[in-house]
């Protein structure tokens, strides 16, 4: 990964809603009404779809993101981090006049967190941003009840679709959503989602059902690791999670998904793909925020160099042949507060000239 290759297609194509995340950590318990709690940990970072984009880009994958930025400080800051710092292609993104970037406050405690978000629907839909999507090696998508036209177009042009799904606030868990898996190469839900949508009682039964619908099915199980089936190779894998301290679980699933895609693009065996994704997600929860907690090759390399556990060294020995010789410079993590607003002037949106609607 990260080496120059003749294939001109983007490695990863994404679209979705961007957030400005403010994460508070170090709480012994959740706050109660009327109570003030001081905490010793805070970080700020782009969030939402940025979690997947940064996690992929930090493996050296060419990453194209179509999203909407508000014409405010939060939007300018997120754009600078994604394009200037993480080198993500934003040519299909737009800045919306008079619309503010959604803001999420994440209050993390234990292995969970509570989220409070303020925002409005963006003025440009995913289909409007994508139009006719470029041919890419993969697209990372979040499937929802209402199918997105661009996903079908991307699948038709040969882009491999790696999909996840979110919590259903209606609690209906309509199995009709699974019809969209006909477009997908891989599906990566967590165990709660997988069991709910397949009407099964165990993660293993959910995986068995999903493997009938999509070539590669993965079910993540949090502290219990992950299981997967690859029908294209006949492989099955079941790997444990790493025993790591949890500072902030925000975006861990996104880091898992992007890491699984990165390893899949290299053609690794299923167990290696799964172990790699579990490792990356485990490292990410030790940092603030979703996007800027992604370890990238630098974080993986640092973990491997410091690893003394003989059992883990055997389990992850494949990394010696997989890691690039140069893992790159240290990756920036979420600052307590971002730089002064004057560092990120808001520039006029010129993307419409390149991608007319």
SULCORWO-V785514 format. One line per field, one symbol per residue. psi: psi as a letter, one per 30 degrees, with the letter a starting at -180 (. if undefined). A space follows every 10 residues. Layout:
psi=???
This chain:
psi=lflklfjfkk ekkllakklj kjkklgkflk llkgkkkklg kklklkabff eeeeeeefgg kkkkkjlkkl hleeeeeeee eeeeefhkjg fgllkkkgkk kkkkkkjkkb gllkkkkkll klfkleeeee bjklklelkj ljklejkkef eeeeefggkk kjkalakjff gehkffefff fffkelkill eeeeeeffhl fleeeeeeee fffkejkkjk gbfgblllkj fffgkkkjkl lkjlkjejgk geeeeeeeee eeeeffglle eeeeeeeeee eeeefglkld egfkeaeeee eeeeefkfje eeeeegffff feklejfllk kklklekllk effikjlkkg fffeil.
